[in-house]
């Protein structure tokens, strides 16, 4: 009798836990920032001129995706940049040495840049997906 009861319990447990029909929406649904993931080529001009190569990576949530890269002026000065792109494509740099602000779209982007401190250099930038 105990064996029949045990077998019935095990069968009920296996049937109740099987199937795997449910899905986790956080892993199956595309994140709003996925359309910006990839490498971006940036050209900037104004008080200084140069190029940047930015890599937008997959974020840990659907609201922000991190980016990082290097900007190099025509005079040869290189500066590391980093920041986030939000779900609307708004790019915000957290790098104090070279700050980018603006918007990314599916394959292009644009905005302003500035260098803090005593230099106060400012200008515009445009980006294309590489």
Phi and psi in radians as a Rosetta constraint file:
Dihedral C 1 N 2 CA 2 C 2 CIRCULARHARMONIC -1.127 0.35
Dihedral N 2 CA 2 C 2 N 3 CIRCULARHARMONIC -0.631 0.35
Dihedral C 2 N 3 CA 3 C 3 CIRCULARHARMONIC -1.161 0.35
Dihedral N 3 CA 3 C 3 N 4 CIRCULARHARMONIC -0.692 0.35
Dihedral C 3 N 4 CA 4 C 4 CIRCULARHARMONIC -1.143 0.35
Dihedral N 4 CA 4 C 4 N 5 CIRCULARHARMONIC -0.770 0.35
Dihedral C 4 N 5 CA 5 C 5 CIRCULARHARMONIC -1.091 0.35
Dihedral N 5 CA 5 C 5 N 6 CIRCULARHARMONIC -0.785 0.35
Dihedral C 5 N 6 CA 6 C 6 CIRCULARHARMONIC -1.073 0.35
Dihedral N 6 CA 6 C 6 N 7 CIRCULARHARMONIC -0.789 0.35
Dihedral C 6 N 7 CA 7 C 7 CIRCULARHARMONIC -1.094 0.35
Dihedral N 7 CA 7 C 7 N 8 CIRCULARHARMONIC -0.696 0.35
Dihedral C 7 N 8 CA 8 C 8 CIRCULARHARMONIC -1.148 0.35
Dihedral N 8 CA 8 C 8 N 9 CIRCULARHARMONIC -0.706 0.35
Dihedral C 8 N 9 CA 9 C 9 CIRCULARHARMONIC -1.137 0.35
Dihedral N 9 CA 9 C 9 N 10 CIRCULARHARMONIC -0.774 0.35
Dihedral C 9 N 10 CA 10 C 10 CIRCULARHARMONIC -1.106 0.35
Dihedral N 10 CA 10 C 10 N 11 CIRCULARHARMONIC -0.745 0.35
Dihedral C 10 N 11 CA 11 C 11 CIRCULARHARMONIC -1.086 0.35
Dihedral N 11 CA 11 C 11 N 12 CIRCULARHARMONIC -0.790 0.35
Dihedral C 11 N 12 CA 12 C 12 CIRCULARHARMONIC -1.089 0.35
Dihedral N 12 CA 12 C 12 N 13 CIRCULARHARMONIC -0.676 0.35
Dihedral C 12 N 13 CA 13 C 13 CIRCULARHARMONIC -1.148 0.35
Dihedral N 13 CA 13 C 13 N 14 CIRCULARHARMONIC -0.784 0.35
Dihedral C 13 N 14 CA 14 C 14 CIRCULARHARMONIC -1.147 0.35
Dihedral N 14 CA 14 C 14 N 15 CIRCULARHARMONIC -0.722 0.35
Dihedral C 14 N 15 CA 15 C 15 CIRCULARHARMONIC -1.169 0.35
Dihedral N 15 CA 15 C 15 N 16 CIRCULARHARMONIC -0.709 0.35
Dihedral C 15 N 16 CA 16 C 16 CIRCULARHARMONIC -1.212 0.35
Dihedral N 16 CA 16 C 16 N 17 CIRCULARHARMONIC -0.484 0.35
Dihedral C 16 N 17 CA 17 C 17 CIRCULARHARMONIC -1.693 0.35
Dihedral N 17 CA 17 C 17 N 18 CIRCULARHARMONIC -0.173 0.35
Dihedral C 17 N 18 CA 18 C 18 CIRCULARHARMONIC -1.453 0.35
Dihedral N 18 CA 18 C 18 N 19 CIRCULARHARMONIC -3.104 0.35
Dihedral C 18 N 19 CA 19 C 19 CIRCULARHARMONIC 1.803 0.35
Dihedral N 19 CA 19 C 19 N 20 CIRCULARHARMONIC -1.023 0.35
Dihedral C 19 N 20 CA 20 C 20 CIRCULARHARMONIC 1.109 0.35
Dihedral N 20 CA 20 C 20 N 21 CIRCULARHARMONIC 0.540 0.35
Dihedral C 20 N 21 CA 21 C 21 CIRCULARHARMONIC -1.359 0.35
Dihedral N 21 CA 21 C 21 N 22 CIRCULARHARMONIC -0.359 0.35
Dihedral C 21 N 22 CA 22 C 22 CIRCULARHARMONIC -1.357 0.35
Dihedral N 22 CA 22 C 22 N 23 CIRCULARHARMONIC 2.638 0.35
Dihedral C 22 N 23 CA 23 C 23 CIRCULARHARMONIC -2.132 0.35
Dihedral N 23 CA 23 C 23 N 24 CIRCULARHARMONIC 2.652 0.35
Dihedral C 23 N 24 CA 24 C 24 CIRCULARHARMONIC -1.686 0.35
Dihedral N 24 CA 24 C 24 N 25 CIRCULARHARMONIC 1.911 0.35
Dihedral C 24 N 25 CA 25 C 25 CIRCULARHARMONIC -1.100 0.35
Dihedral N 25 CA 25 C 25 N 26 CIRCULARHARMONIC -0.405 0.35
Dihedral C 25 N 26 CA 26 C 26 CIRCULARHARMONIC -1.255 0.35
Dihedral N 26 CA 26 C 26 N 27 CIRCULARHARMONIC -0.392 0.35
Dihedral C 26 N 27 CA 27 C 27 CIRCULARHARMONIC -1.801 0.35
Dihedral N 27 CA 27 C 27 N 28 CIRCULARHARMONIC -0.396 0.35
Dihedral C 27 N 28 CA 28 C 28 CIRCULARHARMONIC -1.652 0.35
Dihedral N 28 CA 28 C 28 N 29 CIRCULARHARMONIC -0.529 0.35
Dihedral C 28 N 29 CA 29 C 29 CIRCULARHARMONIC -1.418 0.35
Dihedral N 29 CA 29 C 29 N 30 CIRCULARHARMONIC 2.457 0.35
Dihedral C 29 N 30 CA 30 C 30 CIRCULARHARMONIC -1.189 0.35
Dihedral N 30 CA 30 C 30 N 31 CIRCULARHARMONIC 2.438 0.35
Dihedral C 30 N 31 CA 31 C 31 CIRCULARHARMONIC -1.351 0.35
Dihedral N 31 CA 31 C 31 N 32 CIRCULARHARMONIC 2.599 0.35
Dihedral C 31 N 32 CA 32 C 32 CIRCULARHARMONIC -1.097 0.35
Dihedral N 32 CA 32 C 32 N 33 CIRCULARHARMONIC -0.396 0.35
Dihedral C 32 N 33 CA 33 C 33 CIRCULARHARMONIC -1.590 0.35
Dihedral N 33 CA 33 C 33 N 34 CIRCULARHARMONIC -0.101 0.35
Dihedral C 33 N 34 CA 34 C 34 CIRCULARHARMONIC -1.011 0.35
Dihedral N 34 CA 34 C 34 N 35 CIRCULARHARMONIC -0.556 0.35
Dihedral C 34 N 35 CA 35 C 35 CIRCULARHARMONIC -1.179 0.35
Dihedral N 35 CA 35 C 35 N 36 CIRCULARHARMONIC -0.216 0.35
Dihedral C 35 N 36 CA 36 C 36 CIRCULARHARMONIC -1.763 0.35
Dihedral N 36 CA 36 C 36 N 37 CIRCULARHARMONIC -0.157 0.35
Dihedral C 36 N 37 CA 37 C 37 CIRCULARHARMONIC -1.147 0.35
Dihedral N 37 CA 37 C 37 N 38 CIRCULARHARMONIC 2.317 0.35
Dihedral C 37 N 38 CA 38 C 38 CIRCULARHARMONIC 2.467 0.35
Dihedral N 38 CA 38 C 38 N 39 CIRCULARHARMONIC -2.970 0.35
Dihedral C 38 N 39 CA 39 C 39 CIRCULARHARMONIC -1.716 0.35
Dihedral N 39 CA 39 C 39 N 40 CIRCULARHARMONIC 2.376 0.35
Dihedral C 39 N 40 CA 40 C 40 CIRCULARHARMONIC -2.148 0.35
Dihedral N 40 CA 40 C 40 N 41 CIRCULARHARMONIC 2.372 0.35
Dihedral C 40 N 41 CA 41 C 41 CIRCULARHARMONIC -1.754 0.35
Dihedral N 41 CA 41 C 41 N 42 CIRCULARHARMONIC 2.202 0.35
Dihedral C 41 N 42 CA 42 C 42 CIRCULARHARMONIC -2.074 0.35
Dihedral N 42 CA 42 C 42 N 43 CIRCULARHARMONIC 2.403 0.35
Dihedral C 42 N 43 CA 43 C 43 CIRCULARHARMONIC -2.074 0.35
Dihedral N 43 CA 43 C 43 N 44 CIRCULARHARMONIC 2.283 0.35
Dihedral C 43 N 44 CA 44 C 44 CIRCULARHARMONIC -2.165 0.35
Dihedral N 44 CA 44 C 44 N 45 CIRCULARHARMONIC 2.663 0.35
Dihedral C 44 N 45 CA 45 C 45 CIRCULARHARMONIC -2.606 0.35
Dihedral N 45 CA 45 C 45 N 46 CIRCULARHARMONIC 2.956 0.35
Dihedral C 45 N 46 CA 46 C 46 CIRCULARHARMONIC 2.330 0.35
Dihedral N 46 CA 46 C 46 N 47 CIRCULARHARMONIC -2.188 0.35
Dihedral C 46 N 47 CA 47 C 47 CIRCULARHARMONIC -1.166 0.35
Dihedral N 47 CA 47 C 47 N 48 CIRCULARHARMONIC -0.333 0.35
Dihedral C 47 N 48 CA 48 C 48 CIRCULARHARMONIC -2.534 0.35
Dihedral N 48 CA 48 C 48 N 49 CIRCULARHARMONIC 2.844 0.35
Dihedral C 48 N 49 CA 49 C 49 CIRCULARHARMONIC -2.304 0.35
Dihedral N 49 CA 49 C 49 N 50 CIRCULARHARMONIC 2.500 0.35
Dihedral C 49 N 50 CA 50 C 50 CIRCULARHARMONIC 3.081 0.35
Dihedral N 50 CA 50 C 50 N 51 CIRCULARHARMONIC -2.910 0.35
Dihedral C 50 N 51 CA 51 C 51 CIRCULARHARMONIC -2.318 0.35
Dihedral N 51 CA 51 C 51 N 52 CIRCULARHARMONIC 2.767 0.35
Dihedral C 51 N 52 CA 52 C 52 CIRCULARHARMONIC -2.349 0.35
Dihedral N 52 CA 52 C 52 N 53 CIRCULARHARMONIC 2.640 0.35
Dihedral C 52 N 53 CA 53 C 53 CIRCULARHARMONIC -2.111 0.35
Dihedral N 53 CA 53 C 53 N 54 CIRCULARHARMONIC 2.055 0.35
Dihedral C 53 N 54 CA 54 C 54 CIRCULARHARMONIC -2.050 0.35
Dihedral N 54 CA 54 C 54 N 55 CIRCULARHARMONIC 2.437 0.35
Dihedral C 54 N 55 CA 55 C 55 CIRCULARHARMONIC -2.019 0.35
Dihedral N 55 CA 55 C 55 N 56 CIRCULARHARMONIC 2.042 0.35
Dihedral C 55 N 56 CA 56 C 56 CIRCULARHARMONIC -1.635 0.35
Dihedral N 56 CA 56 C 56 N 57 CIRCULARHARMONIC 2.171 0.35
Dihedral C 56 N 57 CA 57 C 57 CIRCULARHARMONIC -1.858 0.35
Dihedral N 57 CA 57 C 57 N 58 CIRCULARHARMONIC 2.881 0.35
Dihedral C 57 N 58 CA 58 C 58 CIRCULARHARMONIC -1.173 0.35
Dihedral N 58 CA 58 C 58 N 59 CIRCULARHARMONIC 2.313 0.35
Dihedral C 58 N 59 CA 59 C 59 CIRCULARHARMONIC -1.523 0.35
Dihedral N 59 CA 59 C 59 N 60 CIRCULARHARMONIC 2.993 0.35
Dihedral C 59 N 60 CA 60 C 60 CIRCULARHARMONIC -1.492 0.35
Dihedral N 60 CA 60 C 60 N 61 CIRCULARHARMONIC -0.117 0.35
Dihedral C 60 N 61 CA 61 C 61 CIRCULARHARMONIC -2.467 0.35
Dihedral N 61 CA 61 C 61 N 62 CIRCULARHARMONIC 3.089 0.35
Dihedral C 61 N 62 CA 62 C 62 CIRCULARHARMONIC -1.539 0.35
Dihedral N 62 CA 62 C 62 N 63 CIRCULARHARMONIC 0.027 0.35
Dihedral C 62 N 63 CA 63 C 63 CIRCULARHARMONIC -1.693 0.35
Dihedral N 63 CA 63 C 63 N 64 CIRCULARHARMONIC -0.673 0.35
Dihedral C 63 N 64 CA 64 C 64 CIRCULARHARMONIC -2.293 0.35
Dihedral N 64 CA 64 C 64 N 65 CIRCULARHARMONIC 2.490 0.35
Dihedral C 64 N 65 CA 65 C 65 CIRCULARHARMONIC -2.141 0.35
Dihedral N 65 CA 65 C 65 N 66 CIRCULARHARMONIC 2.318 0.35
Dihedral C 65 N 66 CA 66 C 66 CIRCULARHARMONIC -1.375 0.35
Dihedral N 66 CA 66 C 66 N 67 CIRCULARHARMONIC 2.622 0.35
Dihedral C 66 N 67 CA 67 C 67 CIRCULARHARMONIC -2.300 0.35
Dihedral N 67 CA 67 C 67 N 68 CIRCULARHARMONIC 2.723 0.35
Dihedral C 67 N 68 CA 68 C 68 CIRCULARHARMONIC -2.679 0.35
Dihedral N 68 CA 68 C 68 N 69 CIRCULARHARMONIC 2.808 0.35
Dihedral C 68 N 69 CA 69 C 69 CIRCULARHARMONIC 3.020 0.35
Dihedral N 69 CA 69 C 69 N 70 CIRCULARHARMONIC -2.888 0.35
Dihedral C 69 N 70 CA 70 C 70 CIRCULARHARMONIC -2.311 0.35
Dihedral N 70 CA 70 C 70 N 71 CIRCULARHARMONIC 2.388 0.35
Dihedral C 70 N 71 CA 71 C 71 CIRCULARHARMONIC -1.945 0.35
Dihedral N 71 CA 71 C 71 N 72 CIRCULARHARMONIC 2.414 0.35
Dihedral C 71 N 72 CA 72 C 72 CIRCULARHARMONIC -2.295 0.35
Dihedral N 72 CA 72 C 72 N 73 CIRCULARHARMONIC 2.165 0.35
Dihedral C 72 N 73 CA 73 C 73 CIRCULARHARMONIC -1.396 0.35
Dihedral N 73 CA 73 C 73 N 74 CIRCULARHARMONIC 2.862 0.35
Dihedral C 73 N 74 CA 74 C 74 CIRCULARHARMONIC -1.114 0.35
Dihedral N 74 CA 74 C 74 N 75 CIRCULARHARMONIC -0.376 0.35
Dihedral C 74 N 75 CA 75 C 75 CIRCULARHARMONIC -1.409 0.35
Dihedral N 75 CA 75 C 75 N 76 CIRCULARHARMONIC -0.070 0.35
Dihedral C 75 N 76 CA 76 C 76 CIRCULARHARMONIC 1.703 0.35
Dihedral N 76 CA 76 C 76 N 77 CIRCULARHARMONIC 0.040 0.35
Dihedral C 76 N 77 CA 77 C 77 CIRCULARHARMONIC -1.412 0.35
Dihedral N 77 CA 77 C 77 N 78 CIRCULARHARMONIC 2.206 0.35
Dihedral C 77 N 78 CA 78 C 78 CIRCULARHARMONIC -1.878 0.35
Dihedral N 78 CA 78 C 78 N 79 CIRCULARHARMONIC 2.450 0.35
Dihedral C 78 N 79 CA 79 C 79 CIRCULARHARMONIC -2.369 0.35
Dihedral N 79 CA 79 C 79 N 80 CIRCULARHARMONIC 2.337 0.35
Dihedral C 79 N 80 CA 80 C 80 CIRCULARHARMONIC -1.373 0.35
Dihedral N 80 CA 80 C 80 N 81 CIRCULARHARMONIC 2.425 0.35
Dihedral C 80 N 81 CA 81 C 81 CIRCULARHARMONIC -2.238 0.35
Dihedral N 81 CA 81 C 81 N 82 CIRCULARHARMONIC 2.653 0.35
Dihedral C 81 N 82 CA 82 C 82 CIRCULARHARMONIC -2.752 0.35
Dihedral N 82 CA 82 C 82 N 83 CIRCULARHARMONIC 2.876 0.35
Dihedral C 82 N 83 CA 83 C 83 CIRCULARHARMONIC 2.922 0.35
Dihedral N 83 CA 83 C 83 N 84 CIRCULARHARMONIC -2.645 0.35
Dihedral C 83 N 84 CA 84 C 84 CIRCULARHARMONIC -2.367 0.35
Dihedral N 84 CA 84 C 84 N 85 CIRCULARHARMONIC 2.734 0.35
Dihedral C 84 N 85 CA 85 C 85 CIRCULARHARMONIC -2.075 0.35
Dihedral N 85 CA 85 C 85 N 86 CIRCULARHARMONIC 2.252 0.35
Dihedral C 85 N 86 CA 86 C 86 CIRCULARHARMONIC -1.597 0.35
Dihedral N 86 CA 86 C 86 N 87 CIRCULARHARMONIC -3.127 0.35
Dihedral C 86 N 87 CA 87 C 87 CIRCULARHARMONIC -1.147 0.35
Dihedral N 87 CA 87 C 87 N 88 CIRCULARHARMONIC -0.295 0.35
Dihedral C 87 N 88 CA 88 C 88 CIRCULARHARMONIC -1.667 0.35
Dihedral N 88 CA 88 C 88 N 89 CIRCULARHARMONIC 0.005 0.35
Dihedral C 88 N 89 CA 89 C 89 CIRCULARHARMONIC 1.583 0.35
Dihedral N 89 CA 89 C 89 N 90 CIRCULARHARMONIC 0.077 0.35
Dihedral C 89 N 90 CA 90 C 90 CIRCULARHARMONIC -1.296 0.35
Dihedral N 90 CA 90 C 90 N 91 CIRCULARHARMONIC 2.139 0.35
Dihedral C 90 N 91 CA 91 C 91 CIRCULARHARMONIC -1.766 0.35
Dihedral N 91 CA 91 C 91 N 92 CIRCULARHARMONIC 2.294 0.35
Dihedral C 91 N 92 CA 92 C 92 CIRCULARHARMONIC -2.320 0.35
Dihedral N 92 CA 92 C 92 N 93 CIRCULARHARMONIC 2.169 0.35
Dihedral C 92 N 93 CA 93 C 93 CIRCULARHARMONIC -1.587 0.35
Dihedral N 93 CA 93 C 93 N 94 CIRCULARHARMONIC 2.476 0.35
Dihedral C 93 N 94 CA 94 C 94 CIRCULARHARMONIC -1.875 0.35
Dihedral N 94 CA 94 C 94 N 95 CIRCULARHARMONIC 0.233 0.35
Dihedral C 94 N 95 CA 95 C 95 CIRCULARHARMONIC -1.591 0.35
Dihedral N 95 CA 95 C 95 N 96 CIRCULARHARMONIC 2.070 0.35
Dihedral C 95 N 96 CA 96 C 96 CIRCULARHARMONIC -1.242 0.35
Dihedral N 96 CA 96 C 96 N 97 CIRCULARHARMONIC -0.452 0.35
Dihedral C 96 N 97 CA 97 C 97 CIRCULARHARMONIC -1.312 0.35
Dihedral N 97 CA 97 C 97 N 98 CIRCULARHARMONIC -0.520 0.35
Dihedral C 97 N 98 CA 98 C 98 CIRCULARHARMONIC -2.647 0.35
Dihedral N 98 CA 98 C 98 N 99 CIRCULARHARMONIC 1.905 0.35
Dihedral C 98 N 99 CA 99 C 99 CIRCULARHARMONIC -1.839 0.35
Dihedral N 99 CA 99 C 99 N 100 CIRCULARHARMONIC 2.274 0.35
Dihedral C 99 N 100 CA 100 C 100 CIRCULARHARMONIC -1.963 0.35
Dihedral N 100 CA 100 C 100 N 101 CIRCULARHARMONIC 2.392 0.35
Dihedral C 100 N 101 CA 101 C 101 CIRCULARHARMONIC -2.432 0.35
Dihedral N 101 CA 101 C 101 N 102 CIRCULARHARMONIC 2.481 0.35
Dihedral C 101 N 102 CA 102 C 102 CIRCULARHARMONIC 2.743 0.35
Dihedral N 102 CA 102 C 102 N 103 CIRCULARHARMONIC -2.636 0.35
Dihedral C 102 N 103 CA 103 C 103 CIRCULARHARMONIC -2.401 0.35
Dihedral N 103 CA 103 C 103 N 104 CIRCULARHARMONIC 2.494 0.35
Dihedral C 103 N 104 CA 104 C 104 CIRCULARHARMONIC -1.851 0.35
Dihedral N 104 CA 104 C 104 N 105 CIRCULARHARMONIC 2.532 0.35
Dihedral C 104 N 105 CA 105 C 105 CIRCULARHARMONIC -2.060 0.35
Dihedral N 105 CA 105 C 105 N 106 CIRCULARHARMONIC -2.830 0.35
Dihedral C 105 N 106 CA 106 C 106 CIRCULARHARMONIC -1.060 0.35
Dihedral N 106 CA 106 C 106 N 107 CIRCULARHARMONIC -0.768 0.35
Dihedral C 106 N 107 CA 107 C 107 CIRCULARHARMONIC -2.325 0.35
Dihedral N 107 CA 107 C 107 N 108 CIRCULARHARMONIC -0.010 0.35
Dihedral C 107 N 108 CA 108 C 108 CIRCULARHARMONIC -2.410 0.35
Dihedral N 108 CA 108 C 108 N 109 CIRCULARHARMONIC 3.013 0.35
Dihedral C 108 N 109 CA 109 C 109 CIRCULARHARMONIC -2.882 0.35
Dihedral N 109 CA 109 C 109 N 110 CIRCULARHARMONIC 2.897 0.35
Dihedral C 109 N 110 CA 110 C 110 CIRCULARHARMONIC -2.845 0.35
Dihedral N 110 CA 110 C 110 N 111 CIRCULARHARMONIC 2.857 0.35
Dihedral C 110 N 111 CA 111 C 111 CIRCULARHARMONIC 2.974 0.35
Dihedral N 111 CA 111 C 111 N 112 CIRCULARHARMONIC -2.712 0.35
Dihedral C 111 N 112 CA 112 C 112 CIRCULARHARMONIC -2.113 0.35
Dihedral N 112 CA 112 C 112 N 113 CIRCULARHARMONIC 2.786 0.35
Dihedral C 112 N 113 CA 113 C 113 CIRCULARHARMONIC -2.348 0.35
Dihedral N 113 CA 113 C 113 N 114 CIRCULARHARMONIC 2.775 0.35
Dihedral C 113 N 114 CA 114 C 114 CIRCULARHARMONIC -2.706 0.35
Dihedral N 114 CA 114 C 114 N 115 CIRCULARHARMONIC 2.744 0.35
Dihedral C 114 N 115 CA 115 C 115 CIRCULARHARMONIC -1.984 0.35
Dihedral N 115 CA 115 C 115 N 116 CIRCULARHARMONIC 2.112 0.35
Dihedral C 115 N 116 CA 116 C 116 CIRCULARHARMONIC -1.281 0.35
Dihedral N 116 CA 116 C 116 N 117 CIRCULARHARMONIC -3.034 0.35
Dihedral C 116 N 117 CA 117 C 117 CIRCULARHARMONIC 1.427 0.35
Dihedral N 117 CA 117 C 117 N 118 CIRCULARHARMONIC -2.697 0.35
Dihedral C 117 N 118 CA 118 C 118 CIRCULARHARMONIC -1.307 0.35
Dihedral N 118 CA 118 C 118 N 119 CIRCULARHARMONIC -0.307 0.35
Dihedral C 118 N 119 CA 119 C 119 CIRCULARHARMONIC -1.294 0.35
Dihedral N 119 CA 119 C 119 N 120 CIRCULARHARMONIC -0.750 0.35
Dihedral C 119 N 120 CA 120 C 120 CIRCULARHARMONIC 1.060 0.35
Dihedral N 120 CA 120 C 120 N 121 CIRCULARHARMONIC 0.484 0.35
Dihedral C 120 N 121 CA 121 C 121 CIRCULARHARMONIC -1.306 0.35
Dihedral N 121 CA 121 C 121 N 122 CIRCULARHARMONIC 2.429 0.35
Dihedral C 121 N 122 CA 122 C 122 CIRCULARHARMONIC -2.405 0.35
Dihedral N 122 CA 122 C 122 N 123 CIRCULARHARMONIC 2.868 0.35
Dihedral C 122 N 123 CA 123 C 123 CIRCULARHARMONIC 3.080 0.35
Dihedral N 123 CA 123 C 123 N 124 CIRCULARHARMONIC -2.909 0.35
Dihedral C 123 N 124 CA 124 C 124 CIRCULARHARMONIC -2.015 0.35
Dihedral N 124 CA 124 C 124 N 125 CIRCULARHARMONIC 2.755 0.35
Dihedral C 124 N 125 CA 125 C 125 CIRCULARHARMONIC -2.387 0.35
Dihedral N 125 CA 125 C 125 N 126 CIRCULARHARMONIC 2.709 0.35
Dihedral C 125 N 126 CA 126 C 126 CIRCULARHARMONIC -2.371 0.35
Dihedral N 126 CA 126 C 126 N 127 CIRCULARHARMONIC 2.581 0.35
Dihedral C 126 N 127 CA 127 C 127 CIRCULARHARMONIC -2.301 0.35
Dihedral N 127 CA 127 C 127 N 128 CIRCULARHARMONIC 2.633 0.35
Dihedral C 127 N 128 CA 128 C 128 CIRCULARHARMONIC -2.333 0.35
Dihedral N 128 CA 128 C 128 N 129 CIRCULARHARMONIC 2.564 0.35
Dihedral C 128 N 129 CA 129 C 129 CIRCULARHARMONIC -1.221 0.35
Dihedral N 129 CA 129 C 129 N 130 CIRCULARHARMONIC 2.256 0.35
